[in-house]
Amino acid sequence: MAITLTWIGHATWLVDTGHGVLLVDPFFDESPTACMKGADVACDAILVTHGHADHVGDLVPIARRTGAPVYCNWEIAQWLGGQGIDNVRPMNLGGRTTIPGGTAKMELAHHSSSLPDGSYGGTAAGWLLDIGGVRAYFAGDTALFNDMERIGRRDGSGRGLDVAIVPIGDLFTMGPDDAVEAIRLLAPQVALPTHYDTWPPIRQDASAWARRVSEETGTDARVLRPGERIRIDVVADPRAADAATGRQSPR
């Protein structure tokens, strides 16, 4: 089994599960780095981490046009209802639900959340996806927190994270130093940076960060340009892969 991740720019991603396309945090038309416009997006489900405009800027028109279900917290779901969007799947932290191709669990994030009209956006979150055995973690906008070790811990079948997508921009989220520590705690096979270079205050050298991750944690860190994609394959025997690379897995 495999998934394909495409970085649109900023914190917006498309995830092709083989059974549908997930859109994470839709921000297109006002994004300086987005590789496409919201009107050109096709998706089968939308996952939202929190309510800030740089994560939901194009949520309403895309949800209205595509009819795709929106997975989000209760407060964002109520706000969407006020915008005439009915196909919403409200959740809260710790909850798990079925999505095209697998399941999604709403995980912790340490961040604020308000909606474009200034109303309360509920609790910010991350998403832990399990798609045909591929485990992918979108940290969302967050500070470093120790529960990342729990999120990256092996499941009952012995699987850790195949890929972790973490913010590195600093100022509003983790910066590069804390993002390296996050990867150390999460221990994924592959790490991808997000939420950086959109505006001058969050400019970062992503390639330098990736080198540090590879050298200091043993995780394979990649840097995508907006519009680039990466295929993540399930590792048949994660423990054998760890032994081959010399990585240390979480307990």
Summary of the structure (lengths in Angstrom):
residues: 251
radius of gyration: 16.8
end to end distance: 24.9
largest distance: 52.7
contacts: 906
relative contact order: 0.15
helix: 25%
strand: 28%
